[in-house]
Amino acid sequence: MKLGISTYSLYRAYQAGELTLPGTVRAIAEMGADHAEIVPLGVVLPDEPALVEEIRNAASEAGIELSNYAIGANFADLNDEEWEKEIERVKKEVDVCAAMGIKRMRHDVASSKDLSIMNFLNQLPRLAEACRRIADYAKPLGITTSVENHGFFIQQSDRVQALVNTVDRENFRTTLDIGNFLCADENPAVAVARNVGIASMVHVKDFYYRPSYRNPGEGWFNTSSGNWLRGAVVGQGDIDMPHVLRIVKESGYDGYISIEFEGMEECRKGTQMGFNYVKQMWESI
């Protein structure tokens, strides 16, 4: 297992102008991480080739791997022209992934106001075809693409499985986010056990969880069923993290694990605490 950190975890420092993306990679290396995952919030890297090179050089100079490239995308509720345009846009992001020497790439797949299973099933063939075309484009570059359980519409473990199985490409898998299953009110331990076998990347994220009838106030957001979540330092939230990490380890997964922090604590401190927790816990299992 190689334990690292997503640049997403330090986004608040980046947004405040305290860190650049290359600087974020260096900060992650200083935290003791084996790898950094690149999440280019606030910048369109296909339009910034010099920045792409800076990121790659920063990782090389810091002695850290770049593990995964995670971008947004949406192939739902589009007409044919919009759908083709979105596929071509994501292909350009695949080129960025290759330019950074990264072999894993997560792209979002769908966002929709209608979260029903019927809408998902109706859209599944078209969503799968978009993912298939991108995976086929990425294959000669040695890149495995993936969908994350993210964004409410494709968040449940069975919907992720359905998409991966329908795409039916060896280089299309899932970026498995331990915490995000709670957004769809799914037990993380059960969902992780179901999907870890198709994971190309694992995110470790933690949340505080409260039922719908106990509105905790400011700083919380709703799950798809109206319950309440707030980001936590990994290991300090309501997910049974030792149990879930044991499931991941005993599954035989031995790839990249990335810390994602979105709590209210200062981002560098919260990220470092979560990283230290997972490192210690993994070694003790």
C-alpha positions in Angstrom: 0.0 0.0 0.0 1.2 3.5 -0.8 -0.4 6.2 1.4 -0.8 9.7 0.0 -2.8 12.8 0.0 -5.2 14.5 -2.4 -4.5 18.1 -3.3 -8.2 18.5 -2.6 -7.4 18.2 1.1 -5.4 21.5 1.0 -7.7 23.3 -1.3 -8.6 26.0 1.2 -4.9 27.0 1.5 -4.7 27.0 -2.3 -7.9 29.1 -2.6 -6.5 31.6 -0.1 -3.4 32.0 -2.2 -1.2 30.3 0.4 -0.2 27.5 -1.9 0.0 26.9 -5.7 -0.7 23.5 -7.2 3.0 22.7 -7.4 3.4 24.1 -3.9 0.6 21.8 -2.7 2.5 18.8 -4.1 5.6 19.9 -2.2 3.5 20.4 1.0 2.1 16.9 0.6 5.6 15.5 0.3 6.7 17.3 3.5 3.8 15.6 5.3 5.5 12.3 4.6 3.2 11.0 1.9 4.3 8.5 -0.7 2.2 10.1 -3.4 0.0 13.1 -4.3 -3.3 12.9 -6.1 -4.0 15.9 -8.4 -7.4 17.5 -8.2 -7.2 20.7 -10.3 -10.0 22.8 -8.7 -10.0 26.3 -10.0 -7.8 25.7 -13.0 -8.2 24.1 -16.5 -5.0 22.2 -16.9 -5.4 21.5 -20.7 -5.1 25.3 -21.1 -2.0 25.5 -18.9 0.8 23.2 -20.3 3.5 25.1 -18.4 1.7 24.5 -15.1 1.3 20.8 -16.0 5.1 20.6 -16.4 5.6 22.5 -13.1 3.4 20.0 -11.2 5.3 17.1 -12.7 8.7 18.7 -11.9 7.6 19.6 -8.3 6.7 15.9 -7.7 10.0 14.7 -9.2 12.1 17.2 -7.1 10.2 16.3 -3.9 10.7 12.6 -4.5 6.9 11.9 -4.5 4.8 10.0 -7.0 1.7 11.4 -8.7 -0.9 8.7 -8.3 -4.3 9.8 -9.7 -5.8 12.7 -11.7 -9.4 13.6 -10.7 -11.6 15.8 -12.7 -15.3 16.8 -13.1 -17.4 15.6 -16.0 -21.1 15.1 -16.8 -22.6 13.0 -19.6 -26.2 13.1 -18.3 -29.1 15.1 -19.7 -27.1 16.3 -22.7 -28.1 16.5 -26.4 -25.9 14.7 -28.9 -23.8 17.7 -29.6 -23.2 18.5 -26.0 -22.5 14.8 -25.2 -19.8 14.6 -27.9 -18.3 17.9 -26.9 -18.0 16.6 -23.3 -16.3 13.4 -24.4 -13.7 15.3 -26.4 -13.1 17.7 -23.4 -12.4 14.7 -21.1 -10.1 13.2 -23.7 -8.0 16.4 -23.5 -7.8 15.8 -19.7 -6.6 12.3 -20.4 -3.7 13.9 -22.4 -2.9 16.0 -19.3 -2.9 12.9 -17.1 -0.4 11.3 -19.5 1.7 14.4 -19.6 2.1 14.3 -15.8 3.1 10.6 -16.0 0.0 9.5 -14.1 -1.6 6.1 -14.8 -4.9 6.6 -13.0 -7.6 9.1 -13.8 -11.0 9.6 -12.1 -13.6 11.5 -14.1 -17.1 12.2 -12.9 -19.8 10.7 -15.0 -23.2 12.1 -14.3 -25.2 14.7 -12.4 -28.9 14.9 -12.4 -31.8 16.4 -10.4 -33.7 13.2 -10.9 -31.9 10.7 -8.6 -34.3 7.9 -9.1 -33.3 4.4 -10.1 -35.5 4.6 -13.2 -33.6 7.7 -14.4 -30.3 6.0 -13.7 -31.3 2.9 -15.7 -32.6 4.9 -18.6 -29.3 6.9 -18.8 -27.0 4.0 -18.1 -26.3 2.9 -21.7 -25.4 6.4 -22.8 -23.3 7.1 -19.7 -21.5 3.8 -20.2 -20.8 4.5 -23.9 -19.1 7.8 -22.9 -17.0 6.1 -20.3 -16.1 3.3 -22.8 -14.9 5.8 -25.4 -12.7 7.6 -22.9 -11.3 4.4 -21.5 -10.5 3.2 -25.0 -8.7 6.5 -25.7 -6.8 6.2 -22.4 -5.7 2.5 -22.9 -2.8 3.1 -25.4 -1.5 5.7 -22.9 -1.5 3.0 -20.1 -4.1 4.9 -18.1 -6.9 3.3 -16.1 -10.0 5.6 -15.9 -12.6 5.3 -13.1 -15.8 6.6 -11.7 -16.0 7.7 -8.1 -19.0 7.1 -5.8 -19.7 10.8 -5.9 -22.3 13.4 -6.7 -25.5 11.6 -5.5 -26.6 10.2 -8.9 -23.9 7.5 -9.1 -23.0 7.2 -5.4 -24.5 3.9 -4.2 -22.3 0.8 -4.5 -24.7 -1.0 -6.8 -24.9 1.9 -9.3 -21.2 2.1 -9.4 -21.0 -1.7 -10.1 -23.7 -1.4 -12.8 -21.7 1.3 -14.6 -18.4 -0.5 -14.4 -19.9 -3.8 -15.5 -21.7 -2.1 -18.4 -18.6 -0.2 -19.6 -16.9 -3.6 -19.6 -13.3 -2.4 -20.0 -10.3 -3.7 -18.1 -9.0 -0.2 -17.7 -12.3 1.3 -16.3 -12.8 0.8 -12.6 -13.8 2.8 -9.6 -12.2 5.3 -7.3 -13.6 4.0 -4.1 -14.3 6.8 -1.5 -15.0 5.3 1.9 -16.8 8.3 3.2 -18.9 9.2 0.2 -21.2 6.2 0.6 -22.7 8.0 3.5 -23.9 10.7 1.2 -26.3 8.1 -0.2 -27.0 6.8 3.3 -25.2 3.5 2.6 -23.2 1.7 5.3 -19.5 2.4 4.4 -18.3 -1.0 5.6 -20.9 -2.9 3.6 -20.4 -0.7 0.5 -16.6 -0.9 0.7 -16.7 -4.7 0.9 -18.9 -4.8 -2.2 -16.8 -2.6 -4.3 -13.1 -2.8 -3.2 -12.6 -5.6 -5.7 -13.1 -3.2 -8.6 -11.2 -0.3 -7.1 -8.2 1.3 -8.9 -7.9 3.9 -6.2 -9.1 4.3 -2.6 -10.0 7.6 -0.9 -10.2 7.7 2.9 -12.6 10.4 4.1 -14.5 10.7 7.3 -17.8 12.4 8.3 -19.9 13.1 11.3 -23.4 11.7 10.7 -26.7 12.9 12.2 -30.3 11.8 11.5 -32.6 14.1 9.6 -34.7 15.0 12.7 -31.6 16.4 14.5 -30.6 19.4 12.4 -27.1 20.3 13.8 -27.1 23.8 12.2 -24.4 25.6 10.3 -21.7 23.7 8.5 -23.7 20.5 7.7 -25.2 19.3 4.5 -27.9 16.8 3.6 -27.5 13.3 2.3 -29.7 12.1 -0.5 -32.3 11.0 2.1 -32.2 14.2 4.2 -29.8 13.1 6.9 -26.9 15.4 7.9 -23.1 15.2 7.3 -20.1 17.3 8.2 -16.5 16.6 7.2 -14.2 15.2 9.9 -10.6 14.5 10.5 -10.1 10.9 9.3 -10.5 8.7 12.3 -12.4 11.2 14.4 -15.8 11.0 12.6 -18.6 8.5 12.8 -17.3 5.9 10.3 -15.9 2.8 12.0 -12.6 3.5 10.3 -10.6 0.6 11.8 -13.2 -1.9 10.6 -13.4 -0.3 7.1 -9.6 -0.2 6.7 -9.4 -3.8 7.8 -11.9 -4.7 5.0 -9.7 -2.9 2.5 -6.5 -4.5 3.7 -7.9 -8.0 4.0 -9.4 -7.7 0.5 -5.8 -7.8 -0.8 -5.9 -4.2 -2.1 -2.3 -3.0 -2.2 -2.5 0.1 -4.3 -2.7 3.8 -3.7 -4.7 5.2 -0.8 -5.4 8.9 -0.7 -6.4 11.0 2.3 -9.2 13.4 1.6 -10.0 16.0 4.3 -12.9 18.4 4.2 -13.5 19.2 7.9 -13.7 22.5 9.6 -10.2 22.4 11.1 -7.3 24.2 9.5 -6.7 22.1 6.3 -3.0 21.3 6.8 -3.4 20.3 10.4 -6.6 18.3 9.7 -4.9 16.5 6.7 -1.8 15.7 8.7 -3.7 14.3 11.6 -5.8 12.0 9.3 -2.7 10.9 7.4 -0.9 10.0 10.6 -4.0 8.1 11.9 -4.4 6.0 8.7 -0.7 5.2 8.6 -0.7 4.0 12.2 -4.0 2.1 11.8 -3.0 0.3 8.6 0.3 -0.9 10.2 -1.6 -2.2 13.3 -4.2 -4.2 11.4 
